[in-house]
Amino acid sequence: MTILASVAGPSSGLLHTFDSPLMRRALLEALMAGALAGVVGVHVVLRRLSFFTMSLTHATFPGLVIAEIVGVSLFTGTAVFGLLVVALIASLARVRSLDSSTATGVVLAGGFALGVVLISSQPGFSKDLTAFLVGSILTVSATDLITTAVAGLVVLAVLAAFHKELVLGAFDRDGLTAMGYPVLVLDLVLLVAIELTVVTTIPAVGTILSVALIVAPAATARLWTDRVGPSMAIAATVGAVCGALGLVVSDHWSIAAGPTICVILSLVFAVSALLSPRHGWLARHQAGRRAHPASTLQPQGYGLAP
């Protein structure tokens, strides 16, 4: 019995991880946020908007602080401020003397600095800064779950409605323009969808790590398939599964849940980059060896006698 108990102990502990309502709410948040971030991340990777997404995660930080100070919903405060950030970046990117990355970098630094200034101006500010930066998924409420579900459904519905146009714009922007589609409007639709996704994932992994939850599953999926539809399915699965696995690991080892989820996502990406049969390092290494087999010629001796 002792041996059986010792064997069954770890597995039974894993089974009881989600016994408490707190852990079940965290699991639902991780699954929904991970799946949503994976789908949206495919568009981010296709359009090479990873740096833009990182700027949003940093620049929306003041929205969180303002919402906490004023006493309104964190989602509302962050979403409203995030939309202002998107409009600011889009406006600066239209200035001919500035490229988009320069405008994005300025907004990233300025937004995050503004958040720190706001916190320092409030001597009695009681909110833990760590919860803003790396998330506090174990404290999500039923209201947070409803917000995540509604925001996720809205974002996915918009992406589904404009799927053909958004994918075409990622591969052939000039062709999309020639066909008469409103390219600028479609760009703004996608940017707003990314911003809403960033805001939705903040309870799970915070402002700093949201970019990992969005980009890592999509980058992993890109290593396994070149098709957009399957990429979205793989990315959503990777995001959701890694979110759940991160909760289990964080509960077992008593470590922070948000960073644990991101570490697991990074490990999955690294393993995929090594083992993927299409784009993995091992596959490319083997293909290179087949394309350039070792020479069978005998060494010439460089003029020396045998």
Secondary structure, 3 states (H helix, E strand, C coil): CHHHHHHHHHHHHHHCCCCCHHHHHHHHHHHHHHHHHHHHHHHHHHCCCHHHHHHHHHHCHHHHHHHHHHCCCHHHHHHHHHHHHHHHHHHHHCCCCCCHHHHHHHHHHHHHHHHHHHHHCCCCCCCCHHHHHHCCHHHCCHHHHHHHHHHHHHHHHHHHHCHHHHHHHHHCHHHHHHCCCCHHHHHHHHHHHHHHHHHHHHHHHHHHHHHHHHHHHHHHHHHHCCCHHHHHHHHHHHHHHHHHHHHHHHHHHCCCHHHHHHHHHHHHHHHHHHHCCCCCHHHHHHHHHHHCCCCCCCCCHHHCCC
